[in-house]
Amino acid sequence: MVQAVELGTEVTLWVESGQAVATSLLSGRREIPLGAQEVVISSGANGLNGIVVTSRRLLGFSSRALTWTKIDLGVNEKILERKILPTFMLIRTDRELYGFRGVNGLWLKEALGVREKVHRLYSNEYGAVFLTNERLVGFTPLLGGFVSKPLDVHEQIVGVDNDDGVILVSTNRRTLVLGSRLSGWEEFE
């Protein structure tokens, strides 16, 4: 039995006899069956949500939606990074960025380009920014999905500030801001 419990979380997760199990004060016990030869790689919980990463799928649990939701991984898709925040979760693979909104239990995804490489992830309780060699990719649980801002060929990132629910990215030619209450990227030159 594998169990994931974090301080300040509404969700407890564990795996038992071919199924992932989540409990919360609001939902009680909820189960999702695992497939034949589906292997659990990791699990974790924080705030409203929890995740079970398997060899085939991402299984997200929302204590507010009172349900499990799943998204299939591609064949041989590799998990590279996982971040579980109180109201959302992020997964980075070698091909995609996945976001889970804990409020409604929805998975969202954004494909990475063939030559695109993620250099760094900045996050806070209100949102996150992936810095890649081609663009900035933002995610907040209040937005409808991922929001991108392409970088020019010669544009260099010179600094990132991550304070008070706002992520500010400065380049050699402009300043870009992603905040939880903004409808996407705001740009200042």
VEXLUMGU-369506 format. One record per residue (C-alpha): x, y, z; residue number from 1. Coordinates in Angstrom, 2 decimals, decimal comma. Each point is the difference from the previous one (the first is absolute). Layout:
REM residues N
node u:X | v:Y | w:Z | pos:NUM
...
END
This chain:
REM residues 189
node u:0,00 | v:0,00 | w:0,00 | pos:1
node u:1,41 | v:3,39 | w:-1,06 | pos:2
node u:-1,43 | v:3,02 | w:1,82 | pos:3
node u:0,42 | v:3,72 | w:-0,74 | pos:4
node u:-0,87 | v:2,48 | w:2,73 | pos:5
node u:1,22 | v:3,60 | w:0,22 | pos:6
node u:-0,59 | v:2,51 | w:2,77 | pos:7
node u:-2,75 | v:2,47 | w:-0,96 | pos:8
node u:-1,56 | v:-2,29 | w:-2,56 | pos:9
node u:-3,66 | v:-0,96 | w:-0,32 | pos:10
node u:0,87 | v:-3,24 | w:-1,81 | pos:11
node u:1,56 | v:-3,31 | w:1,04 | pos:12
node u:1,06 | v:-2,46 | w:-2,72 | pos:13
node u:1,06 | v:-3,62 | w:-0,02 | pos:14
node u:0,13 | v:-3,00 | w:-2,30 | pos:15
node u:-1,57 | v:-3,32 | w:0,93 | pos:16
node u:-0,87 | v:-3,19 | w:-1,89 | pos:17
node u:-0,06 | v:1,34 | w:-3,56 | pos:18
node u:-1,46 | v:3,43 | w:0,68 | pos:19
node u:0,96 | v:3,49 | w:1,07 | pos:20
node u:-2,01 | v:1,30 | w:2,96 | pos:21
node u:-0,56 | v:3,58 | w:1,12 | pos:22
node u:-1,79 | v:1,25 | w:3,07 | pos:23
node u:-0,95 | v:3,47 | w:1,11 | pos:24
node u:-2,40 | v:1,45 | w:2,54 | pos:25
node u:-2,30 | v:1,15 | w:-2,81 | pos:26
node u:0,05 | v:-3,03 | w:-2,28 | pos:27
node u:0,53 | v:-2,95 | w:2,27 | pos:28
node u:1,69 | v:-2,91 | w:-1,78 | pos:29
node u:0,39 | v:0,07 | w:-3,81 | pos:30
node u:1,72 | v:-2,71 | w:-2,06 | pos:31
node u:1,31 | v:-0,32 | w:-3,52 | pos:32
node u:1,05 | v:-3,40 | w:-1,37 | pos:33
node u:3,50 | v:-0,53 | w:-1,35 | pos:34
node u:0,44 | v:-1,86 | w:-3,27 | pos:35
node u:1,68 | v:-3,37 | w:-0,40 | pos:36
node u:3,77 | v:0,44 | w:0,38 | pos:37
node u:-0,44 | v:3,72 | w:0,71 | pos:38
node u:2,78 | v:0,92 | w:2,42 | pos:39
node u:-0,21 | v:2,83 | w:2,54 | pos:40
node u:3,09 | v:2,22 | w:-0,33 | pos:41
node u:-0,80 | v:2,66 | w:2,60 | pos:42
node u:-2,77 | v:1,76 | w:1,88 | pos:43
node u:-0,49 | v:3,16 | w:2,00 | pos:44
node u:-2,57 | v:2,39 | w:1,38 | pos:45
node u:-0,20 | v:3,66 | w:1,00 | pos:46
node u:-2,98 | v:2,24 | w:0,71 | pos:47
node u:-3,02 | v:-0,83 | w:-2,17 | pos:48
node u:1,67 | v:-2,57 | w:-2,20 | pos:49
node u:1,99 | v:-3,17 | w:-0,25 | pos:50
node u:1,69 | v:-1,95 | w:-2,77 | pos:51
node u:0,96 | v:-3,56 | w:-0,77 | pos:52
node u:2,52 | v:-0,33 | w:-2,84 | pos:53
node u:-0,06 | v:-3,39 | w:-1,68 | pos:54
node u:1,87 | v:-1,56 | w:-2,90 | pos:55
node u:-2,95 | v:0,88 | w:-2,28 | pos:56
node u:-2,01 | v:2,89 | w:1,49 | pos:57
node u:-0,17 | v:3,00 | w:2,27 | pos:58
node u:-2,80 | v:-0,45 | w:2,53 | pos:59
node u:-1,10 | v:3,25 | w:1,63 | pos:60
node u:-2,32 | v:0,23 | w:2,96 | pos:61
node u:-1,92 | v:3,14 | w:0,95 | pos:62
node u:-1,54 | v:0,31 | w:3,44 | pos:63
node u:-2,28 | v:2,74 | w:-1,40 | pos:64
node u:-1,23 | v:-1,89 | w:-3,07 | pos:65
node u:-0,19 | v:-3,14 | w:2,17 | pos:66
node u:1,40 | v:-2,17 | w:-2,76 | pos:67
node u:3,02 | v:-1,47 | w:-1,76 | pos:68
node u:0,86 | v:1,11 | w:-3,53 | pos:69
node u:2,59 | v:-1,60 | w:-2,23 | pos:70
node u:2,10 | v:0,88 | w:-2,98 | pos:71
node u:1,93 | v:-2,56 | w:-2,04 | pos:72
node u:3,73 | v:0,35 | w:-0,55 | pos:73
node u:1,53 | v:-0,66 | w:-3,41 | pos:74
node u:1,94 | v:-3,19 | w:-0,70 | pos:75
node u:3,45 | v:0,32 | w:1,66 | pos:76
node u:-0,83 | v:3,53 | w:1,25 | pos:77
node u:2,32 | v:0,77 | w:2,92 | pos:78
node u:-0,94 | v:2,02 | w:3,09 | pos:79
node u:2,76 | v:2,56 | w:0,65 | pos:80
node u:-1,50 | v:2,27 | w:2,67 | pos:81
node u:-2,98 | v:0,11 | w:2,35 | pos:82
node u:-1,24 | v:2,92 | w:2,09 | pos:83
node u:-3,00 | v:-0,26 | w:2,35 | pos:84
node u:-1,33 | v:3,32 | w:1,28 | pos:85
node u:-3,10 | v:0,58 | w:2,18 | pos:86
node u:-2,40 | v:0,79 | w:-2,88 | pos:87
node u:1,71 | v:-1,52 | w:-3,05 | pos:88
node u:2,62 | v:-2,50 | w:-1,16 | pos:89
node u:2,51 | v:0,05 | w:-2,86 | pos:90
node u:1,69 | v:-2,88 | w:-1,76 | pos:91
node u:2,76 | v:0,43 | w:-2,59 | pos:92
node u:0,87 | v:-2,86 | w:-2,31 | pos:93
node u:2,41 | v:-0,22 | w:-2,90 | pos:94
node u:-2,93 | v:0,88 | w:-2,33 | pos:95
node u:-2,74 | v:1,88 | w:1,88 | pos:96
node u:-0,82 | v:2,32 | w:2,87 | pos:97
node u:-3,03 | v:-1,11 | w:2,04 | pos:98
node u:-1,97 | v:2,15 | w:2,41 | pos:99
node u:-2,67 | v:-1,16 | w:2,43 | pos:100
node u:-2,47 | v:2,48 | w:1,50 | pos:101
node u:-0,99 | v:-1,19 | w:3,47 | pos:102
node u:-3,15 | v:2,11 | w:0,16 | pos:103
node u:-1,75 | v:-1,89 | w:-2,81 | pos:104
node u:2,21 | v:-3,06 | w:-0,52 | pos:105
node u:0,86 | v:0,88 | w:-3,59 | pos:106
node u:3,19 | v:-1,06 | w:-1,84 | pos:107
node u:1,46 | v:2,40 | w:-2,59 | pos:108
node u:3,01 | v:-0,56 | w:-2,22 | pos:109
node u:2,41 | v:1,89 | w:-2,21 | pos:110
node u:2,26 | v:-1,72 | w:-2,54 | pos:111
node u:3,69 | v:0,82 | w:-0,09 | pos:112
node u:1,64 | v:0,60 | w:-3,36 | pos:113
node u:2,34 | v:-2,59 | w:-1,50 | pos:114
node u:3,12 | v:2,00 | w:0,90 | pos:115
node u:-1,50 | v:1,79 | w:2,99 | pos:116
node u:1,73 | v:-0,51 | w:3,35 | pos:117
node u:-1,24 | v:1,19 | w:3,39 | pos:118
node u:2,76 | v:1,80 | w:1,87 | pos:119
node u:-1,79 | v:0,80 | w:3,25 | pos:120
node u:-3,35 | v:0,06 | w:1,81 | pos:121
node u:-0,99 | v:2,88 | w:2,27 | pos:122
node u:-3,13 | v:-0,39 | w:2,10 | pos:123
node u:-1,94 | v:1,40 | w:2,92 | pos:124
node u:-3,41 | v:-0,76 | w:1,48 | pos:125
node u:-1,70 | v:2,03 | w:-2,76 | pos:126
node u:1,72 | v:-1,09 | w:-3,20 | pos:127
node u:3,08 | v:-1,33 | w:-1,77 | pos:128
node u:2,28 | v:0,82 | w:-2,92 | pos:129
node u:2,06 | v:-2,43 | w:-2,04 | pos:130
node u:3,00 | v:1,66 | w:-1,69 | pos:131
node u:0,94 | v:-1,78 | w:-3,21 | pos:132
node u:2,51 | v:0,74 | w:-2,74 | pos:133
node u:-2,91 | v:1,20 | w:-2,21 | pos:134
node u:-2,65 | v:1,58 | w:2,24 | pos:135
node u:-1,45 | v:0,64 | w:3,42 | pos:136
node u:-2,89 | v:-2,29 | w:0,94 | pos:137
node u:-2,24 | v:1,18 | w:2,84 | pos:138
node u:-2,64 | v:-1,83 | w:1,98 | pos:139
node u:-2,36 | v:1,21 | w:2,72 | pos:140
node u:-2,99 | v:-1,86 | w:1,38 | pos:141
node u:-2,26 | v:2,96 | w:-0,89 | pos:142
node u:0,91 | v:0,02 | w:-3,71 | pos:143
node u:-1,68 | v:-2,20 | w:-2,57 | pos:144
node u:3,28 | v:-1,78 | w:-0,75 | pos:145
node u:3,64 | v:0,57 | w:-0,75 | pos:146
node u:1,02 | v:3,38 | w:-1,46 | pos:147
node u:3,15 | v:0,43 | w:-2,08 | pos:148
node u:2,16 | v:2,94 | w:-0,92 | pos:149
node u:2,59 | v:-0,69 | w:-2,75 | pos:150
node u:3,53 | v:1,29 | w:0,46 | pos:151
node u:1,83 | v:1,67 | w:-2,90 | pos:152
node u:3,07 | v:-1,76 | w:-1,36 | pos:153
node u:2,45 | v:2,41 | w:1,69 | pos:154
node u:-2,08 | v:0,66 | w:3,12 | pos:155
node u:1,75 | v:-0,97 | w:3,24 | pos:156
node u:-1,57 | v:-0,43 | w:3,42 | pos:157
node u:1,86 | v:2,23 | w:2,46 | pos:158
node u:-2,06 | v:-0,54 | w:3,15 | pos:159
node u:-3,05 | v:-1,52 | w:1,62 | pos:160
node u:-1,83 | v:1,36 | w:3,06 | pos:161
node u:-2,55 | v:-2,20 | w:1,73 | pos:162
node u:-1,80 | v:2,06 | w:2,66 | pos:163
node u:-3,52 | v:0,60 | w:1,30 | pos:164
node u:-1,78 | v:-2,29 | w:-2,47 | pos:165
node u:1,64 | v:1,59 | w:-3,04 | pos:166
node u:2,81 | v:-1,44 | w:-2,12 | pos:167
node u:1,93 | v:2,72 | w:-1,82 | pos:168
node u:2,43 | v:-1,04 | w:-2,78 | pos:169
node u:2,47 | v:2,61 | w:-1,26 | pos:170
node u:1,75 | v:-0,40 | w:-3,33 | pos:171
node u:2,53 | v:2,19 | w:-1,79 | pos:172
node u:-2,90 | v:1,75 | w:-1,80 | pos:173
node u:-3,19 | v:-0,22 | w:2,11 | pos:174
node u:-1,64 | v:-1,00 | w:3,28 | pos:175
node u:-2,74 | v:-2,65 | w:0,08 | pos:176
node u:-2,35 | v:-0,52 | w:2,94 | pos:177
node u:-2,17 | v:-3,01 | w:0,83 | pos:178
node u:-2,37 | v:0,38 | w:2,94 | pos:179
node u:-2,89 | v:-2,04 | w:1,32 | pos:180
node u:-2,52 | v:2,75 | w:-0,73 | pos:181
node u:1,31 | v:0,92 | w:-3,44 | pos:182
node u:-1,52 | v:-1,56 | w:-3,10 | pos:183
node u:3,40 | v:-1,10 | w:-1,24 | pos:184
node u:3,30 | v:1,77 | w:-0,57 | pos:185
node u:0,32 | v:3,75 | w:0,40 | pos:186
node u:2,91 | v:1,55 | w:-1,87 | pos:187
node u:1,99 | v:3,19 | w:0,71 | pos:188
node u:2,86 | v:1,36 | w:-2,07 | pos:189
END
